[in-house]
């Protein structure tokens, strides 16, 4: 294990480069989220309606929250949310889409 004192003033990127590792936690979280979304979208229940935003009512004031589907489509590299959601019905293509995702961000 590499021991780096706090007085060394090294960034996280420098330490990761020294240990020749990379950040994998965000990719793991995003893959699990994508699997969960695929599971929800294949069902025609309340969770599907809430996730796709088809629930009636007023929007709250202020800046709208980023939807989970918007962040996931940018991570997967698809242009539109509807393209990604149409892929959920075919499990094999959805699994391939998750496995081949770009994984932007850290």
N, C-alpha and C positions, 0 to 999 in steps of 0.2 A: 504494500500500500504506500502510496506517495504521501509524504507528510509535508504540508505547505504551511508555514507559519503565517499568521495574519499580517505580520510586518513586511512580508515579501511584496505586498502590493501587486499581486497578479490577478488578472481577470479570470472569470470562469472559463472563457474560451482558451486562454493560454494554458490553464491547468488541464483542460480536456485534450488539448493538442499534445501536451507532454505525456499524458497517460494513454494516448492513442485510442480514446473512446469517443462516443457521441451520445447525445441525449436521445433516449428512446422512450421516455415516459409519455411525452405528448403524442407520439405516434401510436403508442399502445392505447391511450385514452381515446383518441380519435377513431381507431379501428373498432373499439368496443362500442362507441357511440353509433358508428355506422351499422354495426351488426344489430344494435337495439332498434335503430330506425327502420331497418329492413324488416325486423320482426313486427314492429308496430304497423307499418304500412301495408303489410299483407293481411291485416285484420281490418274489418269494417266496423270498428267499435269507436267508442268515445275518444280513446287515445289518438286514433287516426285523425279525427276531426279537430282535436285540440292542436296537434302537431302541425297540421297543414293550415291552420288558422281559419277554419270555416265555422267558427262559433259566433253566433250573433251577439251584438252588444256594442257599447261605445268604446272607443279607444281612449286610453288614459291620456292625460295632458303631458306635455314635455316630449323629450326625445324617446323614440320607440326603442325597445330593447332589440338587440340583434337576435334573430331567430336561429335556432340550432341548425335548421336546414340550410340557411344561407352560408353559415360558416363551414358546414360540411361540404357543400357543393364547391366552394372555392378550394377546399383542401383536396377534393377528389379531382378537380380539374374540369368539371362540367360547366357549361355556360348557364344553364337554367335549372331551376329546382324541379320542374316538371320532367326533364330528361332523367334526372337521378331517380325520381319517384317511380317513373315508368319501368325502370330497371329492377325495382324491388320484387316484382311479380315473378321474374325469372331468377331463381335462387343462384344458379351457376354463374350467370352473368354478373349478378350483384356481388358474389364472392370474388370474382375476377376483378371487378371494379375496385373493391376494397383492397385487394392484394396489390394492385398496380397503382394505387393512389400516389400522387406526387409527394404529399407530406410537407406542404409549405409551413414555414414557421418553426419555432423551437419549443 
